[in-house]
Amino acid sequence: MASSNALALGVALACGLNAACATGMTSHKSYILPAVEIVAMDSIVNLGGQVMTDPATYRVTPASIRRNLRGPWVVDDDPFEINQFLHPYQGAMYHGIARSNGLGYWPSMAYTFAGSALWEIAGETTPPSRNDQIASGIAGSFLGEPLFRISRLLLERSDAGPGVWRTLASVLVSPPTGINHLLVGNPEGSHAPDAVPFSDIRVQFGASATATGRTGVTSSSAQHLPRLALSMDYGYPGNASYHHERPFDYFRIETSVSSEGMEQLTTRGLIAGADYGAGRLGGIWGLYGSYDYFAPEDFHFSSTAASFGTTLQASLSESLVLQSSALVGAGYAAAQSPSSALSSPIASAGKLYQTDGRDYHYGAAPQALANVRFIAGRRAALDVTAREYFISAVGGFGTGERDLISVGDASLAIRIYSRHALGFTYQLARRRSDLLALPDHTQTRSTASVFYTFLGSGGFGAVR
């Protein structure tokens, strides 16, 4: 991945400063270029793996390809961040390659799924993995489409052309989108209805205090961390002039990064559905796709899911607006406690049980989400979100383990001046695990944060 991103940035720098490069004034569509670029990308990632990590895993031969074609698909337990973040990101690059060559969402998802299968069979010598195919081939599209849309917004929001800085930003958001814009121009059909007036963008800088604990464990911990958070609601319903006709014409993406690294990345978007209502109440309903990644220090989980639900806006008065989403669905999820979180013995019924430092669980996962946001004019906004995931014993390692994970968020943002605001957030995450061989245990994590918030919309995203 590092090699791919370095190559992307280098090409962007070279072309962004060279008038001979394509300027994005043309429009194109190709079914051949995505296949060529995906194979080239996999080759670069494979070469980087051979040089920087484990040569034996990446030294692919005709014999290893034949073995993977004939052998069974497995569930692997590679490091959590590789399986649940880097694989979806790799799939997002496949999706961006296809979309930036003029293909629609569904053909691009097919290329993403095929690119992931190609990697599983011919990118590594290890047996192909079912969980990696879901993470790259499906979650990759759920993440890749928002990154593609944001990258295109950076390129299209200026009548005089994007310029060097916007072009670099588009490459950082979605390397294939920015590079293909420079090399072959605008993808066919990229000029969608302008969603910016119906979007809420927030950039937050601040600090957090985090407390963690676990029932039956002899110690708990607390820490204070600097934090960067970004969020975007794209194409929020509520205005009759904006129709949600294509997949991800509405989506929400949010991420949180601390000094410990990436702690949270979530996306959800309408894949297929319809608009309803007008005037004081308007919304969308249908099938949503979501990808969730939650990886603080003490316990990790991730989910790829499809859900049915709705997103709506209701004007309660001239100055008070309600926005809300409710989703119920199912997907495939993973949960893990790193070795450091399992280093202490578990106490139950007067006995001590020593763990082996390994707690990694995959399974089919029913899940639900509910969100409510109250917007008081241009002055303040209160957000409350609750998520719950039940990771079953179906489709994993066959250990019979089950997890119930709950995450609740509350945030208050108060505008101080123009687009500048002060934000306060609180998050409580809890994991209740049934390990069968060990007593049940519960892990909790609570985080309180204070942020300076820059408001992209200046009005907390209320659609007028």
C-alpha positions as CSV (number, residue, x, y, z in Angstrom):
1,M,0.0,0.0,0.0
2,A,2.8,2.4,0.9
3,S,4.4,1.9,-2.6
4,S,1.0,2.5,-4.3
5,N,0.4,5.7,-2.4
6,A,3.9,7.0,-3.0
7,L,3.6,6.3,-6.7
8,A,0.2,8.1,-6.8
9,L,1.6,11.2,-5.1
10,G,4.6,11.3,-7.4
11,V,2.5,11.1,-10.5
12,A,0.2,13.8,-9.2
13,L,3.1,16.1,-8.4
14,A,4.7,15.6,-11.8
15,C,1.4,16.1,-13.8
16,G,0.0,18.9,-11.6
17,L,3.0,21.1,-12.4
18,N,3.2,20.1,-16.1
19,A,1.0,21.9,-18.6
20,A,1.4,19.0,-21.0
21,C,-0.6,16.7,-18.8
22,A,-4.3,16.2,-19.2
23,T,-6.3,18.9,-17.5
24,G,-9.5,17.1,-17.1
25,M,-11.3,18.9,-19.9
26,T,-12.2,15.7,-21.7
27,S,-14.7,13.0,-20.7
28,H,-13.9,9.3,-21.1
29,K,-15.2,5.8,-20.4
30,S,-13.2,2.6,-20.6
31,Y,-13.7,-1.0,-19.5
32,I,-10.1,-2.0,-20.4
33,L,-8.1,0.6,-18.5
34,P,-9.6,-0.4,-15.1
35,A,-8.5,-4.0,-15.6
36,V,-5.0,-2.8,-16.6
37,E,-4.7,-0.4,-13.7
38,I,-5.9,-3.0,-11.1
39,V,-3.4,-5.6,-12.3
40,A,-0.7,-2.9,-12.2
41,M,-1.7,-1.9,-8.7
42,D,-1.7,-5.5,-7.4
43,S,1.7,-6.0,-9.0
44,I,3.1,-2.9,-7.2
45,V,1.6,-3.9,-3.8
46,N,3.0,-7.5,-4.3
47,L,6.4,-6.1,-5.0
48,G,6.3,-3.9,-2.0
49,G,5.3,-6.8,0.2
50,Q,8.3,-8.8,-1.1
51,V,10.7,-6.0,-0.3
52,M,9.3,-4.6,2.9
53,T,7.5,-7.4,4.8
54,D,7.5,-11.2,4.2
55,P,9.0,-12.4,0.9
56,A,7.6,-15.9,1.3
57,T,4.0,-14.6,1.5
58,Y,4.3,-12.5,-1.7
59,R,6.6,-14.6,-3.8
60,V,3.8,-15.8,-6.1
61,T,4.5,-18.7,-8.5
62,P,2.3,-20.5,-11.1
63,A,2.2,-23.4,-8.6
64,S,0.9,-21.2,-5.8
65,I,-1.8,-19.8,-8.1
66,R,-2.9,-23.3,-9.1
67,R,-3.0,-24.3,-5.5
68,N,-5.2,-21.3,-4.6
69,L,-7.5,-21.9,-7.5
70,R,-8.1,-25.5,-6.5
71,G,-7.9,-25.2,-2.7
72,P,-10.6,-24.1,-0.3
73,W,-11.3,-20.5,0.9
74,V,-10.5,-20.0,4.6
75,V,-11.1,-17.5,7.4
76,D,-7.7,-16.1,8.3
77,D,-6.5,-14.3,11.5
78,D,-4.0,-11.9,10.0
79,P,-3.4,-8.7,12.1
80,F,-6.7,-6.8,12.6
81,E,-5.6,-3.5,11.0
82,I,-4.5,-5.4,7.8
83,N,-7.7,-7.4,7.5
84,Q,-10.2,-4.7,8.5
85,F,-8.6,-1.5,7.4
86,L,-5.9,-2.1,4.7
87,H,-8.0,-4.6,2.8
88,P,-11.0,-2.3,2.6
89,Y,-8.7,0.5,1.6
90,Q,-7.2,-1.7,-1.1
91,G,-10.7,-2.4,-2.3
92,A,-11.5,1.3,-2.3
93,M,-8.6,1.8,-4.7
94,Y,-10.0,-0.8,-7.0
95,H,-13.4,1.0,-6.9
96,G,-11.8,4.4,-7.5
97,I,-9.9,3.0,-10.5
98,A,-13.1,1.9,-12.1
99,R,-15.2,4.9,-11.2
100,S,-12.5,7.3,-12.4
101,N,-12.6,5.6,-15.8
102,G,-16.2,6.5,-16.3
103,L,-17.9,3.3,-15.0
104,G,-21.0,3.5,-12.8
105,Y,-21.3,2.3,-9.3
106,W,-22.5,-1.3,-10.0
107,P,-19.9,-2.1,-12.7
108,S,-17.2,-0.5,-10.4
109,M,-18.3,-2.8,-7.6
110,A,-18.0,-5.8,-9.9
111,Y,-14.4,-4.7,-10.8
112,T,-13.7,-4.3,-7.0
113,F,-15.0,-7.8,-6.3
114,A,-13.0,-9.2,-9.2
115,G,-9.8,-7.3,-8.2
116,S,-10.1,-8.6,-4.6
117,A,-10.5,-12.2,-5.9
118,L,-7.5,-11.7,-8.2
119,W,-5.4,-10.6,-5.2
120,E,-6.6,-13.5,-3.0
121,I,-5.6,-16.0,-5.7
122,A,-2.6,-14.5,-7.4
123,G,-1.4,-11.7,-5.0
124,E,-0.2,-13.9,-2.1
125,T,0.9,-17.5,-1.6
126,T,-1.4,-18.0,1.4
127,P,-4.8,-19.6,0.9
128,P,-7.6,-17.3,-0.3
129,S,-9.6,-15.8,2.5
130,R,-13.4,-15.4,2.7
131,N,-13.1,-12.6,5.2
132,D,-10.6,-10.7,3.1
133,Q,-12.9,-11.0,0.1
134,I,-15.7,-9.4,2.0
135,A,-13.4,-6.7,3.3
136,S,-11.9,-5.8,0.0
137,G,-14.6,-6.8,-2.5
138,I,-17.6,-5.4,-0.6
139,A,-16.4,-3.0,2.1
140,G,-14.0,-1.6,-0.5
141,S,-16.9,-0.3,-2.6
142,F,-18.7,1.1,0.5
143,L,-15.6,3.0,1.4
144,G,-14.4,3.7,-2.2
145,E,-17.5,5.5,-3.4
146,P,-17.5,8.2,-0.7
147,L,-13.8,8.7,-1.3
148,F,-14.4,9.0,-5.1
149,R,-17.2,11.5,-4.6
150,I,-15.2,13.7,-2.2
151,S,-12.2,13.6,-4.6
152,R,-14.4,14.6,-7.5
153,L,-15.9,17.5,-5.4
154,L,-12.4,18.8,-4.9
155,L,-11.7,18.7,-8.6
156,E,-15.1,20.2,-9.8
157,R,-15.8,23.0,-7.3
158,S,-13.8,25.7,-9.2
159,D,-14.7,27.2,-12.5
160,A,-11.1,28.1,-13.1
161,G,-9.9,24.5,-12.7
162,P,-8.8,22.7,-9.5
163,G,-5.3,24.0,-9.4
164,V,-2.3,22.3,-7.8
165,W,-3.5,22.2,-4.2
166,R,-7.0,20.9,-5.0
167,T,-5.4,18.3,-7.3
168,L,-3.0,17.1,-4.6
169,A,-5.9,17.0,-2.1
170,S,-8.0,14.9,-4.5
171,V,-5.0,12.4,-4.9
172,L,-4.7,12.1,-1.1
173,V,-8.4,11.4,-0.7
174,S,-8.6,8.9,-3.6
175,P,-5.3,8.3,-5.5
176,P,-6.8,6.7,-8.6
177,T,-9.4,9.4,-9.0
178,G,-6.8,12.3,-8.8
179,I,-4.3,10.5,-11.1
180,N,-6.8,9.5,-13.8
181,H,-8.2,13.0,-13.8
182,L,-4.7,14.2,-14.7
183,L,-3.9,11.4,-17.2
184,V,-7.2,10.8,-19.0
185,G,-9.6,13.6,-18.0
186,N,-13.0,13.6,-16.4
187,P,-14.9,10.3,-16.1
188,E,-18.1,10.1,-18.2
189,G,-21.2,11.0,-16.2
190,S,-19.2,12.6,-13.4
191,H,-21.1,15.8,-13.4
192,A,-23.9,14.9,-11.0
193,P,-26.3,17.4,-9.4
194,D,-24.4,19.6,-7.0
195,A,-24.7,18.1,-3.5
196,V,-22.6,20.7,-1.7
197,P,-25.6,22.8,-0.6
198,F,-27.1,19.7,1.0
199,S,-23.9,18.5,2.7
200,D,-22.5,19.0,6.2
201,I,-18.7,19.0,6.5
202,R,-16.8,19.3,9.8
203,V,-13.1,19.3,10.6
204,Q,-12.2,19.1,14.3
205,F,-9.0,19.5,16.3
206,G,-8.9,18.8,20.0
207,A,-7.9,16.5,22.9
208,S,-9.6,13.6,24.6
209,A,-9.5,11.8,27.9
210,T,-10.1,8.1,27.7
211,A,-10.9,5.6,30.4
212,T,-10.9,1.8,29.8
213,G,-11.7,-1.2,32.0
214,R,-12.7,-4.8,32.0
215,T,-14.7,-6.9,34.5
216,G,-12.7,-9.4,36.4
217,V,-9.4,-7.8,35.5
218,T,-7.0,-6.5,38.1
219,S,-6.4,-3.1,36.4
220,S,-7.9,-0.4,34.3
221,S,-6.3,2.5,32.4
222,A,-6.8,6.1,31.5
223,Q,-5.0,8.3,28.9
224,H,-5.1,11.8,27.4
225,L,-4.6,12.1,23.6
226,P,-4.6,14.8,20.9
227,R,-7.3,14.0,18.3
228,L,-8.3,14.9,14.8
229,A,-11.8,14.1,13.6
230,L,-13.5,14.7,10.2
231,S,-17.1,14.0,9.1
232,M,-19.3,14.6,6.1
233,D,-23.0,14.2,5.4
234,Y,-23.2,14.3,1.6
235,G,-26.5,14.9,-0.2
236,Y,-28.8,15.1,2.9
237,P,-32.5,14.8,2.0
238,G,-34.9,17.7,2.6
239,N,-34.8,19.7,-0.7
240,A,-37.0,18.7,-3.6
241,S,-34.4,19.9,-6.2
242,Y,-31.9,17.2,-5.2
243,H,-33.0,13.6,-6.1
244,H,-31.2,10.5,-4.8
245,E,-31.1,8.5,-8.1
246,R,-27.7,6.8,-7.9
247,P,-26.0,4.7,-5.3
248,F,-24.5,6.9,-2.6
249,D,-26.2,10.1,-3.7
250,Y,-26.5,10.3,0.1
251,F,-23.7,9.1,2.4
252,R,-22.1,9.8,5.7
253,I,-18.4,9.3,6.4
254,E,-16.6,10.0,9.6
255,T,-13.1,9.3,11.0
256,S,-11.2,9.9,14.1
257,V,-7.4,9.8,14.5
258,S,-5.4,10.2,17.7
259,S,-1.7,10.1,18.5
260,E,-2.1,6.3,18.7
261,G,-3.3,6.1,15.0
262,M,-6.6,5.5,13.2
263,E,-9.3,4.8,15.9
264,Q,-12.5,5.1,13.9
265,L,-13.6,5.1,10.3
266,T,-17.3,4.6,9.4
267,T,-19.3,5.0,6.2
268,R,-22.9,4.4,5.3
269,G,-24.8,5.3,2.2
270,L,-28.0,4.7,0.3
271,I,-27.5,2.0,-2.3
272,A,-31.0,1.7,-3.7
273,G,-34.1,3.5,-2.6
274,A,-36.4,6.5,-3.2
275,D,-37.2,10.0,-1.9
276,Y,-40.4,10.7,0.0
277,G,-42.1,13.7,1.4
278,A,-41.8,17.4,0.7
279,G,-42.0,20.7,2.5
280,R,-41.5,20.4,6.3
281,L,-40.7,16.6,6.1
282,G,-38.6,15.0,3.5
283,G,-36.4,11.9,3.5
284,I,-35.1,8.8,1.7
285,W,-35.6,5.1,2.4
286,G,-34.2,1.9,1.0
287,L,-31.1,-0.3,1.2
288,Y,-27.9,1.1,2.7
289,G,-24.4,-0.2,2.7
290,S,-22.1,0.4,5.6
291,Y,-18.5,-0.2,6.7
292,D,-17.4,0.4,10.3
293,Y,-13.9,0.2,11.7
294,F,-13.3,0.9,15.4
295,A,-9.8,0.3,16.7
296,P,-8.7,2.0,19.9
297,E,-6.0,0.4,22.0
298,D,-8.0,-1.9,24.1
299,F,-10.5,-3.7,21.8
300,H,-11.2,-3.6,18.1
301,F,-14.2,-4.4,15.9
302,S,-15.2,-3.9,12.3
303,S,-18.3,-4.6,10.3
304,T,-19.4,-4.7,6.6
305,A,-23.2,-4.8,6.3
306,A,-26.3,-4.1,4.3
307,S,-29.3,-2.6,6.1
308,F,-32.8,-1.3,5.4
309,G,-33.7,2.1,6.8
310,T,-34.4,5.7,6.4
311,T,-32.8,9.2,6.7
312,L,-35.0,12.2,7.1
313,Q,-35.2,15.9,7.9
314,A,-38.2,17.5,9.6
315,S,-38.6,21.3,10.3
316,L,-40.0,21.5,13.8
317,S,-40.1,25.3,13.7
318,E,-38.6,28.2,11.9
319,S,-35.3,27.8,13.8
320,L,-35.3,24.1,14.9
321,V,-34.6,21.2,12.5
322,L,-34.6,17.5,13.3
323,Q,-32.4,15.1,11.2
324,S,-32.5,11.4,11.8
325,S,-31.4,8.0,10.5
326,A,-32.6,4.5,11.5
327,L,-31.1,1.3,10.1
328,V,-31.6,-2.4,10.8
329,G,-29.6,-5.1,8.9
330,A,-26.9,-7.7,9.0
331,G,-23.4,-8.2,7.8
332,Y,-20.1,-9.8,8.6
333,A,-18.0,-8.5,11.5
334,A,-14.8,-9.1,13.5
335,A,-13.9,-8.4,17.1
336,Q,-10.5,-8.6,18.8
337,S,-8.8,-7.8,22.0
338,P,-5.0,-7.2,21.5
339,S,-2.6,-9.2,23.6
340,S,-2.0,-6.3,25.9
341,A,-5.7,-6.2,26.8
342,L,-5.6,-9.9,27.8
343,S,-2.4,-9.9,29.8
344,S,-4.1,-10.1,33.1
345,P,-5.9,-13.2,34.5
346,I,-9.7,-13.2,34.6
347,A,-11.3,-13.7,38.0
348,S,-14.6,-15.6,38.3
349,A,-16.3,-17.5,41.1
350,G,-13.1,-17.2,43.2
351,K,-10.9,-18.8,40.4
352,L,-8.3,-17.2,38.2
353,Y,-8.3,-18.1,34.5
354,Q,-5.1,-17.2,32.5
355,T,-5.8,-16.3,28.9
356,D,-3.4,-17.1,26.1
357,G,-3.4,-13.5,24.8
358,R,-5.5,-14.4,21.7
359,D,-9.0,-13.2,21.2
360,Y,-10.1,-12.9,17.6
361,H,-13.7,-13.5,16.5
362,Y,-15.4,-13.4,13.1
363,G,-19.1,-14.1,12.5
364,A,-22.3,-13.1,10.8
365,A,-23.6,-10.0,12.6
366,P,-27.2,-8.6,12.9
367,Q,-26.9,-4.9,13.7
368,A,-28.8,-1.6,14.1
369,L,-28.2,2.1,14.2
370,A,-30.3,5.1,15.3
371,N,-29.2,8.7,15.0
372,V,-30.9,12.0,16.0
373,R,-29.6,15.5,15.3
374,F,-31.3,18.7,16.5
375,I,-30.1,21.9,14.7
376,A,-30.9,25.3,16.3
377,G,-30.6,27.6,13.4
378,R,-27.0,28.5,12.7
379,R,-26.1,28.6,16.4
380,A,-25.9,25.0,17.7
381,A,-26.4,21.3,17.0
382,L,-26.8,18.3,19.2
383,D,-26.1,14.8,17.8
384,V,-26.9,11.4,19.5
385,T,-26.0,8.1,17.8
386,A,-26.4,4.5,19.1
387,R,-25.0,1.4,17.3
388,E,-25.3,-2.2,18.3
389,Y,-23.7,-5.3,16.8
390,F,-24.3,-9.0,17.7
391,I,-21.4,-11.0,16.3
392,S,-22.7,-14.6,16.2
393,A,-20.8,-17.9,16.1
394,V,-21.8,-18.4,12.4
395,G,-19.2,-18.0,9.7
396,G,-16.0,-17.7,11.8
397,F,-13.4,-20.0,13.3
398,G,-16.0,-22.5,14.7
399,T,-15.1,-21.6,18.3
400,G,-18.7,-20.8,19.3
401,E,-17.7,-17.4,20.6
402,R,-20.3,-14.6,20.6
403,D,-20.0,-10.8,21.1
404,L,-22.5,-8.0,21.8
405,I,-20.9,-4.6,21.0
406,S,-22.7,-1.3,21.8
407,V,-21.4,2.1,20.8
408,G,-23.1,5.4,21.9
409,D,-22.0,8.9,20.9
410,A,-23.3,12.3,22.0
411,S,-21.9,15.6,20.7
412,L,-22.7,19.3,21.1
413,A,-21.4,21.9,18.7
414,I,-21.8,25.7,19.4
415,R,-21.0,28.2,16.7
416,I,-18.7,31.0,18.0
417,Y,-18.2,33.0,14.9
418,S,-18.7,32.5,11.2
419,R,-17.7,28.9,10.5
420,H,-15.8,28.5,13.8
421,A,-17.4,26.4,16.6
422,L,-16.6,24.7,19.8
423,G,-17.5,21.0,20.1
424,F,-17.9,18.6,23.0
425,T,-18.2,14.8,22.5
426,Y,-18.7,11.8,24.6
427,Q,-18.5,8.2,23.5
428,L,-19.2,5.0,25.4
429,A,-18.3,1.6,23.9
430,R,-18.9,-1.7,25.5
431,R,-18.1,-5.3,24.4
432,R,-19.7,-8.3,26.2
433,S,-18.0,-11.5,25.1
434,D,-18.9,-15.2,25.6
435,L,-15.7,-17.1,25.0
436,L,-17.1,-20.5,26.1
437,A,-13.8,-21.8,27.4
438,L,-13.5,-18.8,29.7
439,P,-16.0,-16.9,31.9
440,D,-18.0,-14.2,30.1
441,H,-16.3,-10.8,30.3
442,T,-17.1,-7.1,29.5
443,Q,-14.8,-4.4,28.2
444,T,-15.7,-0.8,28.3
445,R,-14.2,2.4,26.9
446,S,-15.4,5.9,27.6
447,T,-14.0,9.0,25.8
448,A,-14.7,12.7,26.4
449,S,-13.3,15.2,24.0
450,V,-13.2,19.0,23.4
451,F,-12.7,20.3,19.9
452,Y,-12.2,23.4,17.8
453,T,-14.6,22.7,14.9
454,F,-14.4,24.2,11.5
455,L,-17.9,24.1,9.8
456,G,-17.8,23.5,6.1
457,S,-21.4,24.6,5.8
458,G,-21.4,27.2,8.5
459,G,-24.9,26.0,9.5
460,F,-24.5,22.4,10.8
461,G,-26.0,20.9,7.7
462,A,-29.7,21.9,7.8
463,V,-31.1,21.6,4.3
464,R,-33.2,24.7,3.4
